[in-house]
Structures are given as structure tokens and as C-alpha cells.
Amino acid sequence: MRAVEPGSTDPGASTDRWIRAGAVAALIAVALGLRLWGIDHGLPYVFNADENAHFVPRAIGMFGHSLNPDYFINPPAYTYLLHVAFWARWGGREAIGDAFAADPGGAFVLARVLSAVLGAAAVGFLTWAGRRLFDLRVGLLAGALLAVAFLPVHYAHIAVNDVPALAPLCLCLVGVAGVYRTGRLPDYALAGAALGVACATKYTAGIVLLCLLAAARENRRRGLALAGALALAGFLVANPYALLDWESFRDGLQQQSEASSDGGGKLGLVGDSGLLYYLGTLTWGLGWVPALAAAAGAVWLSVRDRRLALVLVPAPVVFLLFMGIQDRFFARWLLPIYPLLCLLAAWAAVEAAQRVRFARPWPVVAAGALLCAQGLVFSLHNDVVLARDDTRALARGWMVENIPEGDRVVIEPIAPDQWAMDPGRPSAATGTGNRWIKWPTSRFRGRVVKLEDFERTLRTSLLDRYERAGYCHVVTGSTQYGRALTEPDAVPQAIRYYDELRRRADVVHRVSPRGEEPVRSFSFDFSFNSYPLGYERPGPEIVIYRLRGCT
């Protein structure tokens, strides 16, 4: 190490700082690029049901009433961010209403870009946290893993709150790292404030509270009191009506709890063990090697440094156990612990690489490549697929050319209601603005039918009713009939319905996300993302039939 004259500057140290800063900047740029590629997928139609129903519409709706979201099943921090962004982009209620009516895609692109930016910011914050907890190598490797892992990349393309919540969560980990290392009050303040905002974005992001409690040693009482006060303040700043409209807030939390533990489940959601399901999702959402490395890192760190293990290990374990006992489970619900798993996997990889005594620093580079390879390959493939036309867009294009305006069609709930309308150009042929008259698939025997329950309403007698009423074309999708194939014993009448449909109708158009290969299965994960490498474009398989007995 070179001696440096007092008052002089070490050019080597300055160069190293620039290299480190450049590496972090490059990592964030890669993360952002992966999240922006294909960001306009599906538009002007929004095919993700949660994206179409929750945050963007409610952010726009606030222009017509107070800032009270009147909805707390999901916390509103991301909704408020979108509201501010829409105000900055379009102005007041009339301007945003006109813009949304003419082109709803513009608002969704902006919302998705914000999700992508927050996802990339989470990568930077996690790198910072890893450097403070361990060293720069672990920080860069943890950030790289979060940057390329499939699930964080995929959901950054969608305007829902799962990925945006990772930014304040990872910033909280920066504060936690400072609390663990020094116990300074500013670090308690940072951890607490970021924790509050994270919870106001996604309730389950509060799991990092366990990390903060375990990290607190120095200034514990004063620090935790400060962190608690700022966590409450951060939560209320980003979710003020949790206090101002307490009854609605409490009802929203209750509804969220009931939705997660609904014993009825969803048709097509197979498997009885949520814990086994979530462990399985880590093999593709994070990757096989990172998942195994995180598990090894948890055990190894518990042996090497019990205090640091108490900061990083209990939270993922508790979260897995809690989510695993719910009756409904979805891969994205595990995202709040992905940053912790990335830190554990990165530390284990660096520690293992350091055991190699030759050719340094290449063992660390090789370990990083092994950790990130699966995520990078599948995330790049997903981006390529998202950038292509959705199967529903291709099917709709065929319908525009071959089914006249005003005709009657049966469209399974494979797309939003707006799919039957030309954006910005309401049709005069139906009296509703839709291009075609749609069979009311959302109602059955006087009650509203949920999307996941549509298959339970199907009967072969419906085909006779279609023909008598002049509904000649039937548009089906694998995200619906695939549910019946997954659980045929649960919906035997739906199986008979599709058999009879194939017997009485001709296939006039078919388009599959797998090219010429049909889709023969359903998954709540892989039917709605493009993880399988056989996918060539997004969307379900669409099969359009024409009933022979219809005139």
C-alpha cells in the first residue's frame, strides 16, 4: 500500500472510487434496461387483471373526488405516486379524463415506467446495504442478482405495487446495516422512515421490521423509539387516510386477510402446501443456484456470525412459514424477502470463492456468473417475448377483419371489457360503444361471476342459447379452458361444454404463444408470464369457433 503525503490526494484511491461508482451505475443501468424493454406490452389493452383494476384507475379516480382512496385492500402509496405523476403529465381532471379516454395506454406506460425505475432503485439500495453489511463484492453481487432475477424483472413491467415496494424496503435495509454496524441514530431514523413507506406501499414489506429489531444493539432504546416514530410518520404520510378514515382502513385490512385465507381457493390453483409451492417458485423466480446458495448462506452465516445471522435469516423463514399457511398463494407475494435472499446468496458465493487460492479475483467473478446466469437468460427471453404482439392483439385483429361491427360474439373473460371497443373510437353499431355485442359472461343466474369461477357456469345448453340468439362466434382462451383441464373433476360440465363446442363448431382462427404448438395446461404462474423458453409471444392460446347451426 502506497504512503500518501499529508494533505495530498492518492490518485489510485480516487481511481478506485470512480471504478466502484461506475460498476454500481452500470449495474443500475442494466437493471433499468431489463425492466424497460417491452414496457408497453399489450397496450392499449391491459391484460393483467390486478393492473387493470387497482392502482392506475384509482389514481385517476382521485381527480374526481378527495385524496381518500376509499380502498385499503392494497395500501395507497404507489397510487398517490401515480396520482402526482399523472397531475404533472396531464394536469387536472378534465385533461387526464380526455387523455385516458383517447389513449389509456399513455397512463399505463407512465405507471409501468415508474414501477421499473423503482425496481432499478431497489437494486442500487440493495447494493449499498450489502456493502455496509459485508463489503462491496457482496453488495454488487446481491444487487446483480436482484437486477436479473426473473420475478422482480417481470413484475417491474406491470403497474402493481409489488416491485415499487422493494425500493423503500431495500432503503430500510441500508438503515438496518448502519444500525448493525454503528448503532447511530441517523441510521435508526433512515430504517424507520423507509420501513413506514414500504408498509404503505405493500403491507407485507413490514417483514423487514424483524431485521431492524435484530440489528439494534447500540442506542437500542432511543434508536428503536426514533425508528418507531418515523415508521409511523412515514406510513401516515404515504397513507394518511389510514388514520383519517380508520373504519375503511380496518375493513380493507380485513378483506385482504380474508382474500389470502379464503378456503375456497381458485379453480386451477393446484397443490395443498403453500410452503412447498413457494419453495418451488424460488427455483425459477430467483433461480436454482441462488436459492440453494441462499439456503447454504443462511446455515453458514448462522455458524460464522450468529448476530448477523439473526439480522438476515429469521425474516425469510418467518415470512415463508406465514405465507405458506394461507389458502391462496402466488409467486409474486414472496417478493418482499427476495432482497434478503439475494444478500445471503451473494455472501455465500463470495465466501466460497475466497476458498479458491489461485487466479483471484476470477473465482468471485465465476461465482457471480453462476448466480446470475439463469435469471439473466430467462429475463432476457421474457423481455423479447413482451416486446412482441400479444396473442389477444392478433386474435382481435383477425376479428376486426372478419367479424362485422354489431355482430354478436361470445368472449370468455380472457381480456378486459375494453377489448371489445376501439380505443378512442367508440362504435355506433352496438349502442354501447363496443364494436361487437358481447354475451354477458360476467353474470350467471342473477349474480356476478368472478373471473376464476367462469368455468363453473358453463353448460352444454349454452350452445343452444348462443345459436338461437345469433351469437355465432365463440372466442375461447387457454387461461380459461386450461383451468377446466387442470381440475376436470371440479368442473365436469365445463369439460362436456368444450367437447360439445368442438363437435358443433368449426375453428376459424387459432393463435398460440408457442407458435404452432398448442397450450395444453394451465398455471397461475406460467400462463400469465413468459418464463417458459418455448413462448414466442405473450398471452394465452386463443381459439375462435363458429357455430355451424348459427345464422
C-alpha positions in Angstrom: 0.0 0.0 0.0 1.5 3.4 -1.0 2.2 6.0 1.6 0.4 9.3 1.0 1.8 12.7 1.9 -0.4 14.6 4.4 -2.7 16.9 2.6 -2.2 15.2 -0.8 -4.6 13.1 -2.7 -4.0 9.4 -3.6 -4.7 9.2 -7.4 -5.0 5.4 -7.1 -7.7 5.7 -4.4 -9.6 8.2 -6.5 -9.4 5.9 -9.5 -10.8 3.0 -7.4 -13.7 5.1 -6.2 -14.6 6.0 -9.8 -14.4 2.4 -10.8 -16.6 1.3 -8.0 -19.1 4.1 -8.7 -19.0 3.1 -12.4 -19.7 -0.5 -11.6 -22.7 0.4 -9.4 -24.0 2.8 -12.1 -23.6 0.1 -14.8 -25.5 -2.4 -12.6 -28.4 0.0 -12.1 -28.5 0.8 -15.8 -28.6 -2.9 -16.7 -31.4 -3.4 -14.2 -33.4 -0.5 -15.6 -32.9 -1.7 -19.2 -34.2 -5.1 -18.4 -37.2 -3.5 -16.8 -38.0 -1.1 -19.6 -37.6 -3.4 -22.5 -41.2 -4.4 -23.6 -42.7 -1.9 -21.1 -45.7 -1.2 -23.5 -46.7 -4.8 -23.8 -50.4 -5.4 -24.6 -51.3 -1.8 -24.8 -53.7 -0.1 -25.3 -55.4 -3.0 -23.6 -54.3 -4.1 -20.1 -54.5 -7.8 -19.7 -53.3 -8.2 -16.2 -56.5 -8.1 -14.1 -54.8 -6.5 -11.0 -53.1 -3.9 -13.1 -56.3 -3.0 -14.8 -58.4 -2.8 -11.7 -56.3 -1.3 -8.9 -53.7 1.4 -8.9 -53.9 3.3 -12.2 -57.7 3.6 -12.2 -57.8 4.7 -8.6 -55.1 7.2 -9.1 -57.1 8.7 -11.9 -60.3 8.5 -9.9 -58.8 10.7 -7.2 -59.1 13.6 -9.7 -62.9 13.3 -9.3 -63.0 13.3 -5.5 -60.8 13.7 -2.5 -57.4 12.1 -1.9 -59.2 9.4 0.2 -58.7 6.3 -1.9 -61.8 4.7 -0.3 -59.9 1.4 -0.8 -57.3 -0.1 1.5 -57.1 -3.8 0.4 -53.9 -2.6 -1.1 -52.1 0.3 0.6 -52.2 3.6 -1.5 -48.5 4.9 -1.5 -48.0 3.7 -5.1 -51.4 5.1 -6.1 -50.5 8.5 -4.7 -47.2 8.4 -6.6 -49.2 7.7 -9.8 -51.7 10.5 -9.0 -48.8 13.0 -8.7 -47.2 11.7 -11.9 -50.5 12.0 -13.8 -51.0 15.5 -12.5 -47.5 16.5 -13.6 -48.0 15.0 -17.0 -51.6 16.0 -17.9 -52.9 18.4 -15.2 -56.4 18.4 -13.8 -59.4 16.1 -14.0 -60.7 17.1 -17.5 -57.3 16.8 -19.1 -56.5 13.4 -17.7 -60.0 12.2 -18.4 -59.7 13.2 -22.1 -56.3 11.7 -22.4 -57.3 8.4 -20.8 -60.4 8.1 -23.0 -58.4 8.7 -26.2 -55.5 6.5 -25.2 -55.5 4.6 -21.9 -52.1 3.2 -22.8 -50.4 6.5 -22.1 -51.3 6.4 -18.4 -50.3 2.7 -18.1 -46.9 3.3 -19.8 -46.1 6.1 -17.3 -47.2 3.9 -14.4 -45.1 1.0 -15.6 -42.1 3.2 -16.1 -42.3 4.3 -12.5 -42.5 0.7 -11.4 -39.4 -0.1 -13.5 -37.5 2.9 -12.1 -38.3 2.0 -8.5 -37.3 -1.6 -9.3 -33.9 -0.4 -10.5 -33.6 1.9 -7.5 -34.1 -1.2 -5.3 -31.1 -2.7 -7.0 -29.0 0.3 -6.1 -30.2 0.4 -2.5 -29.6 -3.3 -2.0 -26.0 -2.9 -3.3 -25.5 -0.2 -0.8 -26.9 -2.3 2.0 -24.8 -5.3 1.0 -21.6 -3.1 1.1 -22.5 -1.8 4.5 -23.3 -5.2 5.9 -20.4 -7.1 4.3 -18.3 -5.5 1.6 -18.6 -4.1 -1.9 -18.2 -7.5 -3.6 -21.2 -8.9 -1.7 -23.2 -5.7 -2.3 -22.5 -5.8 -6.1 -23.3 -9.5 -6.3 -26.6 -9.1 -4.3 -27.6 -6.1 -6.5 -26.7 -8.0 -9.7 -28.9 -11.0 -8.6 -31.9 -8.7 -7.8 -31.2 -6.9 -11.1 -31.6 -10.0 -13.3 -33.8 -12.4 -11.2 -36.9 -13.3 -13.3 -39.7 -12.4 -10.9 -38.5 -8.9 -10.0 -37.8 -8.1 -13.6 -41.1 -9.4 -14.9 -43.3 -7.6 -12.3 -41.4 -4.4 -12.9 -43.2 -4.4 -16.3 -46.6 -4.2 -14.6 -48.2 -1.3 -12.8 -48.8 -3.1 -9.5 -47.2 -2.4 -6.1 -45.0 -5.5 -5.6 -41.9 -4.1 -7.3 -42.3 -0.5 -6.2 -42.4 -1.7 -2.6 -38.9 -3.1 -3.0 -37.3 0.4 -3.2 -38.2 1.6 0.3 -37.7 -2.0 1.6 -34.1 -2.1 0.3 -33.6 1.5 1.6 -34.7 0.3 5.0 -32.0 -2.4 4.8 -29.4 0.3 4.2 -30.5 1.8 7.5 -30.6 -1.6 9.2 -27.0 -2.2 8.0 -25.9 1.1 9.6 -27.8 0.2 12.8 -26.0 -3.1 12.9 -22.5 -1.7 12.2 -22.6 1.6 14.3 -25.9 2.0 16.0 -26.1 5.7 15.1 -29.4 7.4 15.4 -29.5 8.7 11.8 -29.4 5.0 10.7 -32.3 4.2 13.0 -34.1 7.2 11.5 -33.5 6.0 7.9 -34.5 2.4 8.7 -37.7 3.5 10.4 -38.9 6.1 7.8 -38.2 3.7 4.9 -40.0 0.9 6.8 -43.1 3.0 7.1 -43.1 3.9 3.4 -42.5 0.3 2.5 -45.5 -0.8 4.5 -47.6 2.0 3.0 -46.7 0.5 -0.4 -47.1 -3.2 0.3 -48.3 -4.3 3.8 -46.2 -7.5 3.8 -43.0 -5.4 3.3 -43.2 -4.8 7.0 -41.3 -8.1 7.4 -38.0 -6.2 7.5 -39.0 -4.9 11.0 -37.6 -8.2 12.2 -34.2 -7.2 10.6 -34.3 -3.9 12.4 -35.1 -5.3 15.8 -32.3 -7.9 15.5 -29.8 -5.3 14.3 -30.4 -2.9 17.2 -27.7 -3.1 19.9 -26.1 0.3 20.4 -28.6 3.1 21.4 -31.3 0.4 21.3 -34.0 2.1 23.3 -33.6 5.6 21.9 -32.9 4.2 18.4 -35.9 2.0 18.3 -38.2 4.7 19.7 -36.9 7.0 17.0 -37.3 4.4 14.3 -40.8 3.5 15.5 -41.9 7.1 15.5 -40.6 7.7 12.0 -42.0 4.4 10.7 -45.5 5.6 11.9 -44.9 9.0 10.4 -43.7 7.5 7.1 -46.7 5.2 6.9 -49.1 8.0 7.6 -47.5 10.4 5.2 -47.9 7.8 2.4 -51.2 6.5 3.7 -52.9 9.4 5.6 -56.4 8.1 5.5 -55.4 5.0 7.5 -55.9 7.5 10.4 -58.4 9.9 8.8 -60.7 7.1 7.7 -59.9 4.4 10.3 -63.0 2.3 9.7 -62.4 1.9 6.0 -58.8 1.2 6.6 -59.6 -1.6 9.1 -62.2 -3.0 6.7 -59.6 -3.1 3.9 -57.1 -5.0 6.1 -59.8 -7.5 7.0 -60.8 -8.0 3.4 -57.1 -8.5 2.4 -56.7 -11.1 5.2 -59.9 -12.9 4.1 -58.8 -12.9 0.5 -55.5 -14.6 1.4 -57.1 -17.2 3.6 -60.2 -17.9 1.5 -60.7 -21.6 2.0 -62.4 -21.9 -1.4 -59.2 -21.2 -3.3 -59.2 -20.6 -7.0 -60.0 -23.0 -9.8 -56.7 -24.1 -11.3 -54.7 -23.3 -8.2 -53.4 -26.8 -7.6 -51.4 -28.1 -4.6 -52.2 -28.2 -0.9 -48.9 -26.9 0.6 -48.2 -23.3 0.2 -44.8 -23.8 1.7 -43.7 -26.3 -0.9 -45.2 -24.1 -3.6 -43.2 -21.0 -2.5 -40.0 -23.0 -2.2 -40.7 -24.3 -5.7 -41.2 -20.7 -7.1 -37.8 -19.7 -5.8 -36.2 -22.2 -8.2 -37.4 -20.1 -11.2 -38.4 -16.7 -9.7 -34.9 -16.3 -8.2 -33.1 -19.3 -9.7 -31.9 -22.7 -8.7 -28.3 -21.7 -7.8 -29.3 -18.5 -6.0 -32.0 -20.4 -4.0 -29.6 -23.1 -2.9 -26.9 -20.5 -2.2 -29.3 -18.5 0.0 -30.2 -21.6 2.0 -26.5 -22.5 2.3 -25.7 -18.9 3.2 -28.3 -18.9 6.0 -26.8 -22.0 7.6 -23.2 -20.9 7.1 -23.8 -17.4 8.4 -25.5 -18.9 11.5 -22.3 -20.8 12.2 -19.9 -18.0 11.4 -21.6 -14.9 12.7 -24.7 -15.6 14.8 -25.6 -11.9 15.4 -25.5 -11.1 11.7 -27.5 -14.2 11.0 -30.2 -13.0 13.4 -30.5 -9.9 11.2 -30.9 -11.7 7.9 -32.2 -15.2 8.5 -35.3 -15.1 10.7 -37.3 -12.7 8.4 -37.3 -15.0 5.3 -38.1 -18.1 7.4 -41.0 -16.4 9.3 -42.3 -15.0 6.0 -42.2 -18.3 4.2 -44.0 -20.0 7.1 -46.7 -17.3 7.4 -47.4 -17.2 3.6 -47.2 -20.9 3.4 -50.2 -21.4 5.7 -52.5 -19.2 3.6 -55.1 -20.9 1.3 -54.1 -18.8 -1.7 -50.6 -18.4 -2.9 -48.9 -16.6 -5.8 -45.3 -16.3 -6.6 -45.1 -12.5 -6.5 -46.3 -12.5 -2.9 -42.8 -13.7 -1.9 -41.0 -10.7 -3.4 -40.6 -8.9 -0.1 -37.9 -11.4 1.0 -36.1 -11.5 -2.3 -33.6 -8.8 -1.2 -32.7 -10.8 1.9 -32.3 -14.0 -0.1 -30.0 -12.1 -2.6 -27.8 -10.9 0.3 -27.5 -14.4 1.8 -26.8 -16.0 -1.6 -24.2 -13.3 -2.5 -22.4 -13.7 0.8 -22.2 -17.5 0.4 -20.9 -17.2 -3.1 -18.2 -14.7 -2.1 -17.2 -16.8 0.9 -17.0 -19.9 -1.2 -15.0 -18.2 -3.9 -12.5 -16.9 -1.4 -11.6 -20.5 -0.6 -10.1 -20.8 -4.0 -6.5 -19.7 -3.5 -5.5 -19.0 -7.1 -6.4 -16.8 -10.1 -8.0 -14.1 -7.9 -10.4 -12.3 -8.4 -11.8 -14.7 -11.1 -13.4 -17.1 -8.6 -15.6 -14.3 -7.4 -16.5 -13.4 -10.9 -17.3 -17.0 -11.7 -19.4 -17.3 -8.6 -21.3 -14.2 -9.7 -21.9 -15.6 -13.2 -23.2 -18.8 -11.8 -25.6 -16.9 -9.5 -26.9 -14.6 -12.2 -26.9 -16.9 -15.3 -30.4 -18.4 -15.0 -32.1 -15.1 -14.2 -30.4 -13.2 -17.0 -31.3 -15.8 -19.6 -34.9 -16.0 -18.7 -35.4 -12.3 -18.1 -33.9 -11.5 -21.5 -36.2 -14.1 -23.1 -39.2 -12.6 -21.2 -38.3 -9.1 -22.5 -38.0 -10.3 -26.1 -41.4 -12.0 -25.8 -43.1 -9.0 -24.1 -41.9 -6.8 -26.9 -43.9 -8.8 -29.5 -47.6 -8.6 -30.2 -49.8 -10.3 -27.7 -51.9 -13.3 -28.9 -55.1 -11.4 -27.9 -54.0 -8.5 -30.1 -53.5 -10.8 -33.1 -56.9 -12.5 -32.4 -58.6 -9.2 -32.2 -57.0 -8.1 -35.4 -58.5 -11.1 -37.1 -61.9 -10.4 -35.6 -61.8 -6.8 -36.8 -61.2 -8.1 -40.4 -63.6 -11.0 -40.3 -66.5 -10.2 -37.9 -68.6 -7.2 -38.9 -69.3 -4.4 -36.4 -72.5 -5.1 -34.5 -72.3 -8.9 -34.7 -72.9 -10.9 -31.6 -70.0 -12.8 -30.1 -69.2 -14.9 -27.0 -65.9 -13.8 -25.5 -64.6 -15.7 -22.5 -63.1 -13.5 -19.7 -59.6 -13.6 -21.3 -59.3 -9.8 -21.7 -60.8 -6.7 -20.1 -64.2 -5.4 -21.2 -62.5 -2.6 -23.1 -61.1 -5.2 -25.5 -64.4 -5.2 -27.4 -64.0 -1.4 -28.0 -61.7 0.5 -30.4 -59.7 2.9 -28.1 -60.7 6.5 -28.7 -63.3 5.5 -31.4 -66.5 4.1 -29.8 -68.6 2.2 -32.3 -72.1 3.3 -33.1 -73.1 -0.2 -34.2 -74.0 -1.6 -30.7 -75.3 1.4 -28.7 -72.6 0.7 -26.0 -69.5 1.9 -27.9 -68.3 -1.7 -28.2 -67.5 -3.0 -31.7 -69.5 -6.2 -31.1 -72.4 -7.2 -28.9 -71.0 -9.5 -26.1 -72.7 -12.4 -24.4 -72.9 -11.5 -20.7 -70.2 -14.0 -19.4 -69.8 -12.0 -16.2 -73.3 -12.9 -14.9 -74.9 -16.2 -14.1 -78.3 -16.8 -12.6 -78.6 -13.2 -11.5 -75.2 -13.0 -9.7 -71.8 -11.6 -10.7 -69.3 -14.2 -11.8 -65.6 -13.8 -10.8 -63.1 -14.4 -13.5 -61.8 -17.6 -11.8 -65.3 -19.0 -11.5 -66.4 -18.6 -15.1 -65.7 -22.3 -15.9 -68.2 -23.3 -13.2 -71.0 -21.6 -15.2 -70.5 -23.5 -18.4 -73.3 -25.9 -19.6 -73.8 -27.6 -23.0 -77.2 -25.9 -23.1 -75.5 -22.6 -23.5 -74.6 -23.6 -27.1 -78.2 -23.8 -28.0 -78.9 -20.4 -26.4 -75.9 -18.9 -28.4 -77.4 -20.2 -31.7 -80.9 -19.1 -31.0 -79.7 -15.6 -30.1 -77.4 -15.3 -33.0 -74.1 -15.4 -31.2 -72.2 -17.3 -33.9 -68.6 -16.8 -32.9 -67.2 -18.1 -29.6 -63.8 -16.8 -28.5 -62.0 -19.1 -26.0 -58.6 -18.8 -24.3 -56.3 -21.2 -22.5 -56.3 -19.1 -19.4 -60.0 -20.2 -19.0 -60.4 -23.6 -20.6 -57.0 -24.6 -19.2 -58.4 -24.3 -15.7 -61.0 -26.9 -16.5 -58.3 -29.2 -17.9 -56.3 -28.8 -14.7 -59.2 -29.7 -12.5 -61.7 -31.7 -14.6 -63.4 -33.3 -11.7 -64.2 -29.9 -10.2 -66.0 -28.7 -13.4 -67.2 -31.8 -15.3 -69.9 -29.7 -17.1 -67.3 -27.4 -18.5 -65.4 -30.4 -19.9 -68.6 -31.5 -21.7 -69.2 -27.9 -22.8 -65.9 -27.7 -24.6 -66.3 -31.2 -26.1 -69.7 -30.2 -27.5 -68.3 -26.9 -28.8 -65.6 -28.7 -30.7 -68.2 -31.1 -32.2 -70.7 -28.4 -33.2 -68.4 -25.6 -34.4 -65.5 -25.0 -36.8 -62.2 -23.5 -35.7 -61.9 -20.3 -37.8 -58.8 -18.9 -36.1 -56.2 -20.0 -33.7 -53.1 -18.3 -32.3 -50.7 -19.7 -29.6 -47.9 -18.1 -27.6 -45.9 -21.2 -28.5 -46.1 -20.7 -32.3 -47.6 -23.8 -33.9 -47.6 -25.7 -30.6 -50.9 -25.7 -28.7 -51.2 -24.9 -25.0 -52.4 -27.9 -23.1 -52.1 -26.9 -19.5 -52.8 -24.0 -17.1 -50.6 -22.5 -14.4 -51.3 -19.4 -12.3 -47.6 -18.6 -12.9 -46.6 -19.7 -16.4 -50.0 -18.9 -18.1 -49.5 -15.3 -17.2 -45.8 -14.7 -17.7 -43.3 -15.8 -20.4 -40.8 -17.8 -18.3 -41.1 -21.0 -20.4 -38.5 -20.7 -23.2 -41.0 -22.2 -25.6 -43.0 -19.0 -25.5 -42.7 -16.8 -28.6 -45.2 -14.1 -27.7 -47.2 -13.1 -24.6 -50.8 -14.1 -24.0 -52.8 -17.3 -23.9 -53.7 -19.6 -26.7 -56.8 -18.1 -28.4 -59.2 -20.4 -30.4 -62.2 -18.8 -32.2 -65.0 -21.1 -33.2 -68.0 -20.5 -35.5 -71.1 -22.5 -34.6 -72.4 -24.3 -37.6 -76.1 -24.1 -36.6 -76.0 -20.3 -36.2 -77.4 -17.9 -38.8 
